Amino acid sequence: MPGKKSSSSTNASKSGLPKKESSKKIQQSKHVSTKIKTKIHDQRKTKSDTKYFGAKKLPRTIAAVPIESCSSASSVRTKSPTRCVSQLQISVTNSRHARLPTIKCGPKESKSNSTCSSKASSSRRTTQSSSSRTTSSSTSSAGSGDAKKKKKKKPNLLLAIRPSNVESEKTRFMARHYQYDPRFVYLNPPAEDVLERFNKPSNKLLDQAIKIMHIALKKYGTYENFEAHTGGPQISRREFTQMFKEYIAMEGLENKVVLNLGDDILSRAIMTRSKGKPCLNVRVSTLREKWAPGMLRHELGTHVLRSANNKHQPWNNTKGRERHNLRHLNPTEEGLANLHSVLYRDDPSLWRAALLYYTAYKASLMSFSDLFHDLEKFVSDPEIRWQYCARVKRGLVDTSEPGCFSKDQVYLTGVFEILRYRHRIDFHSLVRMGKIAYQDIERLKPQAALDAKVVKIPFFMVDLQDYKARLHYIMTKNGITDVDLVRLYPDADWDDMWWTPGF
């Protein structure tokens, strides 16, 4: 009695293929189908992975603020103010990111000749032709040549004030049991008048800075415990590199930012430029699992995105800034970046900004060694104290003299100013309009490029109500009240601005 034909044999007969060959084809197709399903599953898993950058729920007292759904097609309220961010951070990843400018030189130029050679060749041709002209025309061309020479880019100030002998002086300082004042050497020191601008620290927020540190000490006991609890375990170069790649993918910055990891970088992180691209320089020894995402929000989600947006604005150069009468971008820039550093932390302590503010002020009154001993009441680890002291004493040659590099005070100053006016600031425009101060937003809006397809905001700022709720949470955890803020900043410098109280 003939048996029932198998499905494979039926398929074979239909296709006109031999049995063995057909069976082999079916197995291969099943294998490919399984691989495709696995790949789709992995992609979904990657998109929904919020291990480092996803929105965490705020404590109930903060999360109770009514939050509208982020969907433009629906205004249904959600129970969780962070759910909407989690959904949007996936959907906006691939569509809303600005293109960073790149420097294009002549074809097939070597890397060492990154400056366009076409300018040099045209300049030579101009010089040759000018020799046959009259004396007056040659004088004017020489003048224009001098102007071109003077138009060279200024060296990065933070790189210029980095001592070249910092490691050897550190060894000598430690060997002498902290009773030695380092003498720093600089390869390309900046002019004295430049350093003078950053040698006048303020004590306006000194009490607030000390209060913030005391709150952290009361909770954790020591700075080392604070670092262990809020920073998490140290991570390797490879782990941070992977985190960096994930973040630039979320912000649409792939192949537009360079990463440089080193052990001899004085700051924890600093942005420079490398071959026409923004370069994130990070000190490896300070990399911690919970702090690293905040560093990326600070440097890339704030500095790099605002810089990219600035390229599309009419104030994208010095003349444009002067023409539009712009205020200095700090303390707005660094204040915003520091808030973004702690935005998603369980305990968004502003300890670092507070300690930098305190250290800069005290450095103006003390020698290096005296300052080192003074910081012991907040930080016991000699290695960490050295880092803070070297940071605020950079730029000085003889550190036995009182003096400081006070730029580090802009972090806490900027934080307090933004928190003071958080109800009035249009945060989306503040980022989209590039390198501007918060006071200039409304005045400059009519001239600004605000097309969302061109100028972008970071993923963590999409849900504005959740964003402002997190700012309020930062205030709560650091003992900052609106009464304090109004007392510190009684006069709003917003006379030329219209605004609607929000939040």
TIKOL-890755 format. One line per 10 residues: number of its first residue (from 0); for each residue x negated, y negated, z of C-alpha. Coordinates in nm, 4 decimals, decimal comma. Each point is the difference from the previous one (the first is absolute). Example, Ala and Ser with C-alpha at 12.3 -4.5 7.8 and 13.67 -1.06 7.14 Angstrom:
2
0 = -1,2300:0,4500:0,7800; -0,1370:-0,3440:-0,0660
END
This chain:
503
0 = 0,0000:0,0000:0,0000; -0,1613:-0,3257:-0,1015; -0,0922:-0,2351:0,2901; 0,0928:-0,3637:0,0302; -0,2334:-0,2343:-0,1822; -0,1997:-0,2362:0,2147; 0,0290:-0,3744:-0,0460; -0,3611:-0,0184:-0,1076; 0,0524:0,2556:-0,2738; 0,3142:-0,1811:-0,1103
10 = -0,1960:-0,3245:-0,0211; -0,2723:0,1804:-0,1882; 0,2416:0,1347:-0,2556; 0,1590:-0,3385:-0,0461; -0,3315:-0,1728:-0,0465; -0,1361:0,2685:-0,2283; -0,3125:0,0428:0,2181; -0,1470:0,3284:0,1230; 0,1031:0,1001:0,3543; -0,3409:-0,0472:0,1647
20 = -0,0655:-0,3362:-0,1605; 0,3482:-0,1302:0,0897; -0,0375:0,1129:0,3603; -0,3338:-0,1779:0,0216; 0,1527:-0,3212:-0,1391; 0,2852:0,0099:0,2545; -0,2454:0,0445:0,2900; -0,2073:-0,2926:-0,1231; 0,3071:-0,2216:-0,0288; 0,1055:0,0933:0,3566
30 = -0,3517:-0,0840:0,1215; 0,0083:-0,3396:-0,1761; 0,3469:-0,0702:0,1407; -0,1247:0,0752:0,3523; -0,2997:-0,2315:-0,0491; 0,2258:-0,2813:-0,1224; 0,2316:0,0387:0,3000; -0,2996:-0,0024:0,2360; -0,1379:-0,3115:-0,1677; 0,3354:-0,1804:0,0276
40 = 0,0228:0,0991:0,3654; -0,3528:-0,1327:0,0666; 0,0834:-0,3272:-0,1747; 0,3132:-0,0448:0,2083; -0,1969:0,0816:0,3122; -0,2643:-0,2565:-0,0918; 0,2586:-0,2698:-0,0687; 0,1810:0,0585:0,3256; -0,3181:0,0312:0,2054; 0,0095:-0,2763:0,2600
50 = -0,2760:0,1295:0,2255; -0,2104:-0,3163:-0,0221; 0,2073:-0,2707:-0,1648; 0,3648:0,0904:0,0632; 0,2211:-0,2131:0,2208; 0,0297:0,1195:0,3567; 0,3091:-0,0661:0,2076; -0,0209:-0,2937:0,2344; 0,1008:0,0424:0,3663; 0,3772:-0,0053:0,0478
60 = 0,0087:-0,3550:0,1351; -0,1636:-0,1319:-0,3165; 0,1603:0,2405:-0,2466; 0,3456:-0,1112:0,1186; -0,0299:-0,3120:-0,2179; 0,2595:0,0480:-0,2791; -0,1745:0,0906:-0,3228; 0,1628:-0,0103:-0,3423; -0,0704:0,2724:-0,2504; -0,2757:-0,0942:-0,2430
70 = 0,1942:0,1231:-0,3004; 0,1253:-0,2861:-0,2126; 0,3007:0,2124:-0,1008; 0,1128:0,0571:0,3557; 0,0220:-0,2001:0,3194; 0,0724:0,2926:0,2316; -0,1757:-0,0254:0,3353; -0,2339:0,2787:0,1027; -0,0518:0,1304:0,3511; -0,3766:-0,0191:-0,0332
80 = -0,1638:-0,3289:-0,1011; -0,2971:0,1895:-0,1404; 0,1775:0,2538:-0,2186; 0,0474:-0,2543:-0,2751; -0,3718:-0,0791:-0,0020; -0,0848:0,3679:-0,0349; 0,2292:0,0302:-0,3023; -0,1132:-0,3223:-0,1618; -0,3699:0,0513:0,0543; 0,0260:0,3003:-0,2356
90 = 0,2171:-0,1651:-0,2646; -0,1968:-0,3230:-0,0214; -0,3428:0,1603:-0,0103; -0,0345:0,0234:-0,3758; 0,1832:-0,3113:-0,1133; -0,0895:-0,3142:0,1872; -0,3691:-0,0535:0,0093; -0,2069:-0,2813:-0,1422; -0,2898:0,0524:-0,2325; -0,3272:-0,1206:0,1413
100 = -0,2145:-0,2081:-0,2357; -0,3126:0,1577:-0,1427; -0,3080:-0,1705:-0,1390; -0,0519:0,0880:-0,3665; -0,3388:-0,0478:-0,1570; -0,1345:0,0581:-0,3477; 0,0130:0,3459:-0,1586; -0,2461:0,2697:0,1142; -0,1677:-0,2113:0,2642; -0,2140:0,1628:0,2652
110 = 0,1110:0,0004:0,3629; -0,2904:-0,2186:0,1049; 0,1266:-0,2655:-0,2414; 0,3471:-0,0288:0,1511; 0,0133:-0,3727:-0,0789; 0,1176:-0,0549:-0,3525; -0,2958:-0,0488:-0,2310; 0,2103:-0,1861:-0,2529; -0,0151:-0,3115:0,2154; -0,3787:0,0165:0,0147
120 = -0,0357:0,0447:-0,3753; 0,2395:-0,2853:-0,0783; -0,1880:-0,2185:0,2463; -0,3281:0,0801:-0,1811; 0,1575:-0,0897:-0,3349; 0,1227:-0,3301:0,1455; -0,3510:-0,0801:0,1272; -0,1594:0,0781:-0,3376; 0,2470:-0,2131:-0,1939; -0,0232:-0,2860:0,2479
130 = -0,3742:-0,0394:-0,0680; 0,0822:-0,1427:-0,3446; 0,2443:-0,2526:0,1387; -0,0609:-0,3484:0,1355; -0,1468:-0,0663:0,3435; 0,3375:-0,0964:0,1441; 0,1711:0,3199:-0,1155; -0,2868:0,2150:0,1303; 0,0250:-0,1737:0,3359; 0,3735:0,0709:0,0210
140 = -0,0494:0,3653:-0,0990; -0,2708:0,0359:0,2648; 0,2388:-0,1471:0,2523; 0,2674:0,2503:-0,0941; -0,2590:0,2779:0,0277; -0,0830:-0,1120:0,3540; 0,3713:-0,0020:0,0818; 0,0277:0,3599:-0,1178; -0,2908:0,0991:0,2207; 0,1606:-0,1661:0,3009
150 = 0,3242:0,1867:-0,0639; -0,1457:0,3223:0,1376; 0,2107:0,1861:0,2516; -0,0728:-0,0665:0,3644; -0,1349:0,3005:0,1903; 0,2426:0,1771:0,2319; -0,0331:-0,1684:0,3404; 0,0594:0,3192:0,1996; -0,2767:0,1764:-0,1913; -0,2343:-0,2989:0,0312
160 = 0,0252:-0,0049:0,3807; -0,0635:0,3715:0,0398; -0,3433:0,0359:0,1691; -0,2462:0,2136:-0,1945; -0,1656:0,1201:0,3222; 0,3130:0,0817:0,1991; -0,0945:0,3648:0,0625; -0,3543:-0,0708:0,1198; 0,1253:-0,2776:0,2308; 0,2658:0,2320:0,1354
170 = -0,2652:0,2611:0,0843; -0,2108:-0,2640:0,1757; 0,3030:-0,1326:0,1902; 0,1012:0,3444:0,1254; -0,3593:0,0921:0,0922; -0,0301:-0,3113:0,2178; 0,3162:0,0910:0,1938; 0,2115:-0,2834:-0,1461; -0,2347:-0,2730:0,1307; -0,1123:-0,1211:-0,3425
180 = 0,1462:-0,2541:-0,2425; -0,0379:0,1150:-0,3614; -0,1617:-0,2162:-0,2658; 0,1806:0,0587:-0,3270; -0,1480:-0,0324:-0,3488; 0,2042:-0,0798:-0,3128; -0,0970:0,0618:-0,3612; 0,2242:-0,2738:-0,1453; 0,1148:-0,2163:0,2903; 0,2843:-0,2448:-0,0673
190 = -0,0441:-0,3752:0,0386; 0,0138:-0,1471:0,3496; 0,3091:-0,2082:-0,0789; 0,1867:0,3186:-0,1007; -0,0812:0,1702:0,3303; 0,0875:-0,3171:0,1894; 0,3620:0,0308:-0,1164; 0,0255:0,3336:0,1790; -0,1717:-0,1009:0,3249; 0,2936:-0,1749:0,1674
200 = 0,2199:0,2609:0,1694; 0,3293:-0,0786:0,1702; 0,1252:0,1016:0,3447; 0,3676:-0,0659:-0,0797; 0,0933:0,3710:0,0103; -0,2637:0,1091:0,2524; 0,2535:0,0759:0,2745; 0,2173:0,1928:-0,2427; -0,3004:0,1999:-0,1223; -0,0941:0,0960:0,3569
210 = 0,3627:0,0913:0,0743; 0,0155:0,2347:-0,3017; -0,3184:0,1777:0,1102; 0,1206:0,0319:0,3607; 0,3255:0,1618:-0,1198; -0,2031:0,2610:-0,1899; -0,2360:0,0553:0,2943; 0,2916:0,0455:0,2371; 0,1445:0,2677:-0,2262; -0,3178:0,1836:-0,1043
220 = -0,2529:-0,0822:0,2712; -0,2957:-0,0524:-0,2327; -0,0642:-0,1052:-0,3565; -0,1295:0,3482:-0,0732; 0,3323:0,1531:0,1072; 0,1851:-0,2607:-0,2050; -0,2085:0,0920:-0,3046; 0,0571:0,3724:0,0480; 0,3789:-0,0341:0,0431; 0,0752:-0,2628:-0,2651
230 = -0,2735:0,0868:-0,2481; 0,0213:0,3770:0,0080; -0,2864:0,2327:-0,0938; -0,2835:-0,1117:-0,2238; 0,0306:0,1014:-0,3648; -0,2595:0,0922:-0,2611; -0,0941:-0,1809:-0,3188; 0,1918:0,2542:-0,2047; 0,3162:-0,0366:0,2096; -0,0040:-0,3792:-0,0284
240 = -0,0728:0,0148:-0,3727; 0,3098:0,2158:-0,0450; 0,2025:-0,2430:0,2097; -0,1329:-0,2883:-0,2117; 0,1041:0,1764:-0,3228; 0,3500:0,0649:0,1336; 0,0417:-0,3620:0,1034; -0,1152:-0,1580:-0,3269; 0,2384:0,2366:-0,1803; 0,2873:-0,1294:0,2154
250 = -0,0899:-0,3603:-0,0808; -0,0742:0,0644:-0,3699; -0,3674:-0,0928:0,0348; -0,1596:0,3113:-0,1497; -0,3361:-0,0753:-0,1689; 0,0284:-0,3647:0,1087; -0,1702:0,0150:0,3405; -0,3438:0,1408:0,0851; -0,0796:0,1745:0,3309; -0,3413:-0,0264:0,1682
260 = -0,0616:0,1948:0,3216; -0,3116:-0,0788:0,2048; -0,1513:0,0117:0,3465; -0,1716:-0,3404:-0,0065; 0,3058:-0,2227:-0,0586; 0,0321:-0,2553:0,2805; 0,3790:-0,0340:-0,0237; 0,2330:0,2967:0,0178; 0,1232:-0,0883:-0,3461; -0,0654:-0,2825:-0,2417
270 = 0,1133:-0,0769:-0,3545; -0,2607:-0,1000:-0,2603; -0,0184:0,0360:-0,3798; -0,1868:0,2643:-0,1960; -0,0227:-0,0160:-0,3822; 0,3038:-0,2248:-0,0204; 0,2186:0,2113:0,2298; 0,0967:-0,0459:0,3667; -0,2211:0,2223:0,2166; 0,1058:0,1274:0,3428
280 = -0,3093:0,0446:0,2189; 0,0628:0,2114:0,3115; -0,2238:0,0947:0,2943; 0,0341:0,3770:0,0316; -0,0663:0,0196:0,3750; 0,3200:-0,1958:0,0777; 0,2375:0,2106:-0,2107; 0,2859:0,1425:0,2055; 0,3091:0,1825:-0,1173; 0,2607:-0,2421:0,1373
290 = -0,1937:-0,3179:-0,0739; -0,0987:0,0802:-0,3589; 0,3504:-0,0532:-0,1522; 0,0173:-0,3394:0,1715; -0,3363:-0,0904:-0,1491; 0,1348:0,0822:-0,3464; 0,3139:-0,2093:0,0571; -0,2247:-0,2829:0,1210; -0,2577:0,0024:-0,2792; 0,1936:0,1344:-0,3012
300 = 0,3671:-0,0584:0,0825; -0,0702:-0,3601:0,1027; -0,3309:-0,1408:-0,1296; -0,0189:0,1827:-0,3333; 0,3693:-0,0338:-0,0916; 0,0123:-0,3702:0,0901; -0,3168:-0,0548:-0,2000; 0,1479:0,1830:-0,3001; 0,3208:-0,2055:0,0217; -0,2031:-0,3193:0,0269
310 = -0,1385:0,0555:-0,3506; 0,3471:-0,0676:-0,1415; 0,0471:-0,3318:0,1820; -0,0891:-0,3525:-0,1181; -0,2232:-0,0401:0,3102; -0,2219:0,2970:-0,0902; -0,3193:-0,2103:-0,0006; -0,1569:-0,2849:0,1955; 0,1353:-0,2723:-0,2281; 0,3480:0,1493:0,0158
320 = -0,0090:0,0107:0,3797; -0,1106:-0,3632:0,0132; 0,2616:-0,1062:-0,2532; 0,2792:0,1639:0,2008; -0,1472:-0,1225:0,3308; -0,0105:0,3459:0,1593; -0,0883:0,0553:0,3632; -0,2771:0,2479:0,0817; 0,1225:0,3585:-0,0296; -0,1181:0,0760:0,3556
330 = 0,1167:0,0628:0,2647; 0,3051:0,1220:-0,1975; -0,1959:0,2599:-0,2002; -0,1759:0,1688:0,2905; 0,2957:-0,0338:0,2353; 0,2231:0,1817:-0,2477; -0,2639:0,2685:-0,0593; -0,0440:0,0624:0,3733; 0,3717:0,0416:0,0533; 0,0004:0,2536:-0,2821
340 = -0,2847:0,1886:0,1689; 0,2173:0,0863:0,3000; 0,3403:-0,0032:-0,1710; 0,0656:0,3761:0,0226; -0,1927:0,0850:0,3159; 0,1823:0,1490:0,2977; -0,1818:-0,2536:0,2166; -0,0723:-0,3019:-0,2233; -0,2441:-0,1590:0,2441; -0,1784:-0,3100:-0,1256
350 = -0,3029:0,0793:0,2136; -0,2544:-0,0321:-0,2811; 0,1242:-0,3413:-0,1171; 0,0150:-0,1144:0,3632; -0,3523:0,1227:0,0798; -0,1423:-0,1657:-0,3125; 0,1666:-0,3284:0,0960; -0,1353:0,0215:0,3565; -0,3494:0,1053:-0,1132; -0,0308:-0,2831:-0,2527
360 = 0,0898:-0,2613:0,2607; -0,2342:0,1408:0,2656; -0,2854:0,0315:-0,2530; 0,0108:-0,3776:-0,0450; -0,0901:-0,0329:0,3693; -0,2343:0,2958:0,0519; -0,3091:0,1737:-0,1312; 0,0256:0,3420:-0,1650; -0,1066:0,1907:0,3128; 0,2278:-0,2016:0,2318
370 = 0,2936:0,0592:-0,2312; -0,0801:0,3715:-0,0124; 0,0230:0,0222:0,3807; 0,3126:-0,2168:0,0128; 0,1886:0,2381:-0,2311; -0,0569:0,2884:0,2397; 0,3180:-0,0902:0,1880; 0,1954:0,0951:-0,3140; -0,2270:0,2540:-0,1728; -0,2475:0,2277:0,1767
380 = -0,1485:0,1752:-0,3058; -0,3317:-0,1781:-0,0878; 0,0301:0,1006:-0,3658; 0,3386:-0,1716:-0,0399; -0,1139:-0,3072:0,1926; -0,3025:-0,0300:-0,2281; 0,2276:0,0064:-0,3056; 0,2186:-0,2825:0,1330; -0,2967:-0,2135:0,1086; -0,1902:0,0482:-0,3260
390 = 0,3144:-0,0882:-0,1922; 0,0573:-0,3378:0,1702; -0,3712:-0,0864:0,0139; -0,0620:0,0650:-0,3707; -0,1283:-0,3024:-0,1846; -0,2234:-0,0988:0,2929; -0,3757:0,0637:0,0006; -0,0720:-0,0500:0,3711; 0,2889:0,1599:0,1895; -0,1309:-0,1168:0,3379
400 = 0,1682:-0,3312:-0,0831; 0,3765:-0,0494:0,0426; 0,1792:0,0160:-0,3327; 0,2384:0,2143:-0,1974; 0,1551:0,0859:-0,3334; 0,3558:-0,0977:0,0917; 0,1786:0,1273:-0,3114; 0,1149:0,3063:0,1972; 0,2410:-0,2211:0,1929; 0,2234:-0,0316:-0,3071
410 = 0,1378:0,3512:0,0611; 0,1790:-0,0749:0,3259; 0,0776:-0,3587:-0,1011; 0,1645:0,1200:-0,3196; 0,1962:0,2691:0,1842; 0,1440:-0,2510:0,2475; 0,0917:-0,2543:-0,2691; 0,1790:0,2579:-0,2146; 0,1865:0,1405:0,3007; 0,0960:-0,3548:0,1024
420 = 0,1635:-0,0708:-0,3380; 0,1051:0,3549:-0,0950; 0,3692:-0,1057:-0,0232; -0,0825:-0,2650:-0,2603; -0,2683:0,1625:-0,2130; 0,1025:0,1518:-0,3326; -0,2366:0,2987:0,0260; 0,0642:0,1344:-0,3494; -0,0909:-0,3354:-0,1538; -0,2983:-0,0340:0,2333
430 = -0,1533:0,3115:-0,1574; 0,1226:-0,0554:-0,3561; -0,1297:-0,3572:-0,0151; -0,3567:0,1117:0,0669; -0,2603:-0,1704:0,2165; 0,2118:-0,2678:0,1654; 0,0799:-0,1074:0,3562; 0,3485:0,0667:0,1361; 0,0622:-0,3771:0,0283; -0,0274:-0,0410:-0,3792
440 = 0,2560:0,2622:-0,1064; 0,3116:-0,2116:-0,0588; -0,1883:-0,2967:-0,1410; -0,1724:0,2148:-0,2628; 0,2877:0,2313:-0,0918; 0,1178:-0,2040:-0,3030; -0,3450:0,0381:-0,1616; -0,0622:0,3610:0,1084; 0,0142:0,3188:-0,2064; 0,2408:0,2230:0,1949
450 = 0,0967:0,2659:-0,2549; 0,0087:0,3288:0,1937; -0,1358:0,1836:-0,3051; -0,3128:-0,2155:0,0026; -0,0697:-0,0921:0,3625; 0,0455:0,2791:0,2532; 0,0590:0,0633:0,3685; -0,1414:0,2934:0,1988; 0,2236:0,3002:0,0661; 0,0228:-0,0714:0,3736
460 = 0,1597:-0,3405:-0,0635; 0,2863:0,1190:-0,2205; 0,2507:0,0319:0,2864; -0,0279:-0,3504:0,1415; 0,2240:0,0563:0,3022; -0,1994:0,3014:0,1094; -0,3181:-0,2015:-0,0577; 0,1207:-0,2830:0,2254; 0,1166:0,2468:0,2633; -0,3533:0,1359:0,0102
470 = -0,1415:-0,3511:0,0461; 0,2286:-0,0409:0,3001; -0,1184:0,3371:0,1336; -0,3628:-0,1185:-0,0263; 0,0910:-0,3036:0,2100; 0,1690:0,2167:0,2632; -0,2937:0,2387:0,0395; -0,2509:-0,2865:0,0333; 0,1944:-0,2093:0,2498; 0,0646:-0,2825:-0,2485
480 = 0,3265:-0,1900:0,0399; 0,1713:-0,2645:-0,2090; -0,0322:-0,2352:0,2973; -0,3792:0,0431:-0,0154; -0,0051:-0,0570:-0,3758; 0,2081:-0,3186:0,0147; -0,2189:-0,1327:0,2811; -0,3192:0,0718:-0,1988; 0,1415:-0,1337:-0,3289; 0,2621:-0,2621:0,0970
490 = -0,0004:-0,1874:-0,3297; 0,1033:0,1842:-0,3130; -0,1955:-0,1317:-0,2953; 0,2922:0,0612:-0,2312; 0,1500:-0,3423:-0,0558; -0,0075:0,0396:-0,3783; 0,1602:0,3464:0,0069; 0,3573:0,1203:-0,0081; 0,0644:0,3202:0,1858; 0,2804:0,2115:0,1356
500 = -0,0473:0,1661:0,3404; 0,0046:0,3744:-0,0565; -0,0512:0,3345:0,1667
END
